[in-house]
């Protein structure tokens, strides 16, 4: 965040937000701010080529490699479920989740078609349905209705809940092991599908379209920047903290709840967003495009706000569920900085680049 509920109302809200974004961004042309003039002749093809070749395809390649490493570590744990193999698995699992955060912003093209973020990272997971699936030994992980029963959040629950080790030696051990292996296999397949889609056909389509209207790569990028910021403000940080529930906290709804890595995931997500905005630092990115549109001050404000938000997030230690009680001022500060950054991207950057925000957020600005 991909793209969440109050013990499932938040999951439904995120699915709705992502689905609305998918539908809206898939509609070509029409409406919104006129295409901005670019008197400097900024090379948008070079920018999109940099995004495809230096950022997006390598990020999916890294996730594919890490998913294979996760499968190996999972199988080692399942063969000998104990505290030692679980601890080793937790390290690999965290690395895999972090690599997912690097591609979470890329929910368009092949990822949009495959609803990649939905299947891989709908949280909180539905543990009750998962346990029913395991008990019966029957389920369909390809069905859209199963998104809250699989992916990284499901693995977080199955492999790292307080009784996970004993679960894999109990009466449901055989079915439980198969369920975990099926989740990992499905995730690996989806990563490969998206990566192959980029390599085989979508890369050329992505680079060739330099417009900013709905359905264009630039519109996809700006919408996803804003959408991911909305998810950071809402499901990742604000909602569990009680920002949409009158102060009532929902710690179990955090991303990476059982492994206690929620803040690390949020920080990586925001770092990846900054990296995408500035083109990775060495290549052309949206930051260069904004400057070319005579919006140097806006770009400086956005880059500075990325740093402020990251600094504020890093002041909140994991596990986030503990910090909700012991670090409330720090969380409030991080929330404020994230909100400012969201507004800059969703309003000012979108306006400067002539992009219409087409997804529907879940809680307003």
For each residue, the residues with C-beta under 8 A, 3 or more apart:
1: 14 101 104 117 121 228 231 232 235 236 255 269
2: 14 18 104 107 116 117 118 120 121 122 231
3: 14 17 18 21 104 107 117 118 121 227 228 231
4: 10 11 13 14 122 123 124 231 234 235 239 253
5: 8 9 10 11 12 13 14 124 253
6: 9 10 239 245 250 253
7: 10 124 250 252 253
8: 5 11 12 124 126 148
9: 5 6 12 13
10: 4 5 6 7 13 14 124 235 239 250 253
11: 4 5 8 14 15 122 123 124 126 148
12: 5 8 9 15 16
13: 4 5 9 10 16 17 362
14: 1 2 3 4 5 10 11 17 18 122 231 235 362
15: 11 12 18 19 118 122 147
16: 12 13 19 20 360 362
17: 3 13 14 20 21 227 230 359 360 361 362
18: 2 3 14 15 21 22 107 115 117 118 227 359
19: 15 16 22 23
20: 16 17 23 24 359 360
21: 3 17 18 24 25 107 223 227 358 359 360
22: 18 19 25 26 112 115
23: 19 20 26 27
24: 20 21 27 214 358 359 360
25: 21 22 108 112 214 215 219 220 223 358 359
26: 22 23 112 215
27: 23 24 30 214 215 358
28: 213 214 215
29: 213 214 215
30: 27 213 214
31: 214 356
32: 213 214 354 355 356
33: 36 350 351 354 355 356
34: 354
35: 211 212 213 354
36: 33 212 293 352 353 354
37:
38: 41 42 44 292 293
39:
40: 292
41: 38
42: 38 47 288 289 292 293
43: 46 47 284
44: 38 47 48 210 218 289
45: 48 49 207 208 210
46: 43 49 50 283 284
47: 42 43 44 50 51 279 283 284 285 286 288 289
48: 44 45 51 52 206 207 209 210 217 218
49: 45 46 52 53 207
50: 46 47 53 54 55 279 280 283 284 285
51: 47 48 54 55 56 206 217 221 276 279 285
52: 48 49 55 56 57 198 203 206 207
53: 49 50 57 58 203
54: 50 51 58 279 280 282 283
55: 50 51 52 58 59 275 276 279 280 283
56: 51 52 59 60 103 106 198
57: 52 53 60 61 195 198 199 203
58: 53 54 55 61 62
59: 55 56 62 63 99 102 103 106 272
60: 56 57 63 64 103 106 191 194 195 198
61: 57 58 64 65 195
62: 58 59 65 66 99 102
63: 59 60 66 67 96 99 100 102 103 191
64: 60 61 67 68 188 191 192 195
65: 61 62 68 69
66: 62 63 69 70 92 95 96 99
67: 63 64 70 71 96 184 187 188 191
68: 64 65 71 72 188
69: 65 66 72 73 92 95 96
70: 66 67 73 74 92 93 96 184
71: 67 68 74 75 184 185 188
72: 68 69 75 76
73: 69 70 76 77 88 89 92 93
74: 70 71 77 78 89 155 159 180 181 184
75: 71 72 78 79 181
76: 72 73 79 80 85 88 89
77: 73 74 80 81 85 86 88 89 159 168
78: 74 75 81 168 177 180 181
79: 75 76
80: 76 77 85
81: 77 78 85 86 164 165 168 169
82: 85 86 165
83: 86 87 165
84: 87 88
85: 76 77 80 81 82 88 89
86: 77 81 82 83 89 90 159 160 164 165
87: 83 84 90 91
88: 73 76 77 84 85 91 92
89: 73 74 76 77 85 86 92 93 159
90: 86 87 93 94 159 160 259
91: 87 88 94 95
92: 66 69 70 73 88 89 95 96
93: 70 73 89 90 96 97 152 155 156 159 160 259
94: 90 91 97 98 256 259 261 264
95: 66 69 91 92 98 99
96: 63 66 67 69 70 92 93 99 100 152
97: 93 94 100 101 152 156 256 259 261 265
98: 94 95 101 102 264 265 268
99: 59 62 63 66 95 96 102 103
100: 63 96 97 103 104 120 121 152
101: 1 97 98 104 265 268 269 272
102: 59 62 63 98 99 268 272
103: 56 59 60 63 99 100 106 111 116 272
104: 1 2 3 100 101 107 117 121 228 269 272
105: 224 225 228 269 272 273 276
106: 56 59 60 103 109 111 224
107: 2 3 18 21 104 111 112 116 117 224 227
108: 25 111 112 217 220 221 224
109: 106 112 113 197 198 202 205 206 220
110: 113 114 116 193 194 195 196 197 198 202
111: 103 106 107 108 114 116 117 194
112: 22 25 26 107 108 109 115 116
113: 109 110 197
114: 110 111 119 190 193 194 197
115: 18 22 112 118 119 144 147
116: 2 103 107 110 111 112 119 120 190 191 194
117: 1 2 3 18 104 107 111 120 121
118: 2 3 15 18 115 121 122 144 147
119: 114 115 116 122 147 150 151 186 187 190
120: 2 100 116 117 151 152 187 190
121: 1 2 3 100 104 117 118 151 152 153 255
122: 2 4 11 14 15 118 119 125 147 148 151 153
123: 4 11 153 235 253 254 255 257
124: 4 5 7 8 10 11 148 153 252 253 254 257
125: 122 130 148 149 151 153 154 156 157
126: 8 11 129 130 148 149
127: 130 131 157 161
128: 131 132
129: 126 132 133 148 149
130: 125 126 127 133 134 149 154 157 158 179
131: 127 128 134 135
132: 128 129 135 136
133: 129 130 136 137 138 139 149 179
134: 130 131 137 172 175 176 179
135: 131 132 172 175
136: 132 133 139
137: 133 134 175 178
138: 133
139: 133 136 146 149 179 182
140: 143 146
141: 146 149 150 182 183 186
142: 146 186
143: 140 146
144: 115 118 147
145:
146: 139 140 141 142 143 149 150
147: 15 115 118 119 122 144 150 151
148: 8 11 122 124 125 126 129 153
149: 125 126 129 130 133 139 141 146 154
150: 119 141 146 147 154 183 186 187
151: 119 120 121 122 125 147 154 155 183 187
152: 93 96 97 100 120 121 155 156 187 256
153: 121 122 123 124 125 148 156 157 255 256
154: 125 130 149 150 151 157 158 183
155: 74 93 151 152 158 159 180 183 184
156: 93 97 125 152 153 159 160 256 257 258 259
157: 125 127 130 153 154 160 161 257 258
158: 130 154 155 161 164 167 176 179 180 183
159: 74 77 86 89 90 93 155 156 164 180 258
160: 86 90 93 156 157 164 258 259
161: 127 157 158 164 167 258
162: 258
163: 166 167
164: 81 86 158 159 160 161 167 168 258
165: 81 82 83 86 168 169
166: 163 169 170
167: 158 161 163 164 170 172 173 176
168: 77 78 81 164 165 173 176 177
169: 81 165 166 173
170: 166 167 173
171:
172: 134 135 167 175 176
173: 167 168 169 170 176 177
174: 177 178
175: 134 135 137 172 178 179
176: 134 158 167 168 172 173 179 180
177: 78 168 173 174 180 181
178: 137 174 175 181 182
179: 130 133 134 139 158 175 176 182 183
180: 74 78 155 158 159 176 177 183 184
181: 74 75 78 177 178 184 185
182: 139 141 178 179 185 186
183: 141 150 151 154 155 158 179 180 186 187
184: 67 70 71 74 155 180 181 187 188
185: 71 181 182 188 189
186: 119 141 142 150 182 183 189 190
187: 67 119 120 150 151 152 183 184 190 191
188: 64 67 68 71 184 185 191 192
189: 185 186 192 193
190: 114 116 119 120 186 187 193 194
191: 60 63 64 67 116 187 188 194 195
192: 64 188 189 195 196
193: 110 114 189 190 196 197
194: 60 110 111 114 116 190 191 197 198
195: 57 60 61 64 110 191 192 198 199
196: 110 192 193 199 200
197: 109 110 113 114 193 194 200 201 202
198: 52 56 57 60 109 110 194 195 202 203 206
199: 57 195 196 203
200: 196 197
201: 197 204 205
202: 109 110 197 198 205 206
203: 52 53 57 198 199 206 207
204: 201 207 208
205: 109 201 202 208 209
206: 48 51 52 109 198 202 203 209 217
207: 45 48 49 52 203 204 217
208: 45 204 205
209: 48 205 206 216 217
210: 44 45 48 216 217 218
211: 35 216 218
212: 35 36 216 218 219 353 354 355
213: 28 29 30 32 35 216 219 354 356
214: 24 25 27 28 29 30 31 32 219 356 358
215: 25 26 27 28 29 219 220
216: 209 210 211 212 213 219 220
217: 48 51 108 206 207 209 210 220 221
218: 44 48 210 211 212 221 222 286 289 353 355
219: 25 212 213 214 215 216 222 223 355 356 358
220: 25 108 109 215 216 217 223 224
221: 51 108 217 218 224 225 276 286
222: 218 219 225 226 286 345 349 350 353 355 357
223: 21 25 219 220 226 227 355 357 358 359
224: 105 106 107 108 220 221 227 228
225: 105 221 222 228 229 273 276 277 286 345 349
226: 222 223 229 230 342 345 346 350 357 359
227: 3 17 18 21 107 223 224 230 231 359 361
228: 1 3 104 105 224 225 231 232 269 273
229: 225 226 232 233 273 338 341 342 345 346
230: 17 226 227 233 234 342 346 361 362 363
231: 1 2 3 4 14 227 228 234 235 236 269
232: 1 228 229 236 237 266 269 270 338 342
233: 229 230 236 237 238 335 338 339 342
234: 4 230 231 237 238 239 243 244 361 362 363
235: 1 4 10 14 123 231 238 239 240 253 255
236: 1 231 232 233 254 255 262 265 266 269
237: 232 233 234 240 241 266 313 331 334 335 338
238: 233 234 235 241 243 244 335 363
239: 4 6 10 234 235 242 243 244 245 250 253 363
240: 235 237 249 250 251 253 254 262 320 321 324
241: 237 238 249 324 331 335
242: 239 245 246 247 248 249 250
243: 234 238 239 335 363
244: 234 238 239 363
245: 6 239 242 248 249 250
246: 242
247: 242
248: 242 245
249: 240 241 242 245 324
250: 6 7 10 239 240 242 245 253 254
251: 240 254 257 320 321 324
252: 7 124 257
253: 4 5 6 7 10 123 124 235 239 240 250 257
254: 123 124 236 240 250 251 257 262 320 321
255: 1 121 123 153 235 236 262 265 266
256: 94 97 152 153 156 259 260 261 262 264 265
257: 123 124 156 157 251 252 253 254 260 262 321
258: 156 157 159 160 161 162 164
259: 90 93 94 97 156 160 256
260: 256 257 318 319 320 321
261: 94 97 256 264 265 318 319
262: 236 240 254 255 256 257 265 266 318 319 320 321
263: 266 267 313 316 317 318 319 320 323
264: 94 98 256 261 267 268 318
265: 97 98 101 236 255 256 261 262 268 269
266: 232 236 237 255 262 263 269 270 313
267: 263 264 270 271 310 313 314
268: 98 101 102 264 265 271 272
269: 1 101 104 105 228 231 232 236 265 266 272 273
270: 232 266 267 273 274 306 309 310 313 338
271: 267 268 274 275 310
272: 59 101 102 103 104 105 268 269 275 276
273: 105 225 228 229 269 270 276 277 306
274: 270 271 277 278 303 306 310
275: 55 271 272 278 280 281
276: 51 55 105 221 225 272 273 279 280 285 286
277: 225 273 274 285 286 287 302 303 306 345
278: 274 275 281 285 286 287 288 303
279: 47 50 51 54 55 276 282 283 284 285 286 287 288
280: 50 54 55 275 276 283 285
281: 275 278
282: 54 279
283: 46 47 50 54 55 279 280
284: 43 46 47 50 279 288 289
285: 47 50 51 276 277 278 279 280 288 289
286: 47 218 221 222 225 276 277 278 279 289 290 349 353
287: 277 278 279 290 291 299 302 303
288: 42 47 278 279 284 285 291 292
289: 42 44 47 218 284 285 286 292 293 353
290: 286 287 293 295 298 299 302 349 352 353
291: 287 288 294 295 296 299
292: 38 40 42 288 289
293: 36 38 42 289 290 352 353
294: 291
295: 290 291 298 299 352
296: 291 299 300
297: 300 301
298: 290 295 301 302 344 348 349 352
299: 287 290 291 295 296 302 303
300: 296 297 303 304
301: 297 298 304 305 344 348
302: 277 287 290 298 299 305 306 341 344 345 348 349
303: 274 277 278 287 299 300 306 307
304: 300 301 307 308
305: 301 302 308 309 337 340 341 344
306: 270 273 274 277 302 303 309 310 341
307: 303 304 310 311
308: 304 305 311 312 337 340 341
309: 270 305 306 312 313 334 337 338 340 341
310: 267 270 271 274 306 307 313 314
311: 307 308 314 315 337
312: 308 309 315 316 330 333 334 336 337 338
313: 237 263 266 267 270 309 310 316 334 338
314: 267 310 311
315: 311 312 327 330 333 334
316: 263 312 313 320 323 327 330 331 334
317: 263 322 323 327
318: 260 261 262 263 264 323
319: 260 261 262 263 322 323
320: 240 251 254 260 262 263 316 323 324
321: 240 251 254 257 260 262 324
322: 317 319 325 326
323: 263 316 317 318 319 320 326 327 330 331
324: 240 241 249 251 320 321 327 328 331
325: 322 328
326: 322 323
327: 315 316 317 323 324 330 331
328: 324 325 331 332
329: 332 333
330: 312 315 316 323 327 333 334
331: 237 241 316 323 324 327 328 334 335
332: 328 329 335 336
333: 312 315 329 330 336 337
334: 237 309 312 313 315 316 330 331 337 338
335: 233 237 238 241 243 331 332 338 339
336: 312 332 333 339 340
337: 305 308 309 311 312 333 334 340 341
338: 229 232 233 237 270 309 312 313 334 335 341 342
339: 233 335 336 342 343 365
340: 305 308 309 336 337 343 344
341: 229 302 305 306 308 309 337 338 344 345
342: 226 229 230 232 233 338 339 345 346 365
343: 339 340 346 347 348 365
344: 298 301 302 305 340 341 347 348 349
345: 222 225 226 229 277 302 341 342 348 349 350
346: 226 229 230 342 343 349 350 357 365
347: 343 344 350 351
348: 298 301 302 343 344 345 351 352
349: 222 225 286 290 298 302 344 345 346 352 353 355
350: 33 222 226 345 346 347 353 355 356 357
351: 33 347 348 354
352: 36 290 293 295 298 348 349
353: 36 212 218 222 286 289 290 293 349 350
354: 32 33 34 35 36 212 213 351
355: 32 33 212 218 219 222 223 349 350
356: 31 32 33 213 214 219 350
357: 222 223 226 346 350
358: 21 24 25 27 214 219 223
359: 17 18 20 21 24 25 223 226 227
360: 16 17 20 21 24
361: 17 227 230 234 364 365
362: 13 14 16 17 230 234
363: 230 234 238 239 243 244
364: 361
365: 339 342 343 346 361
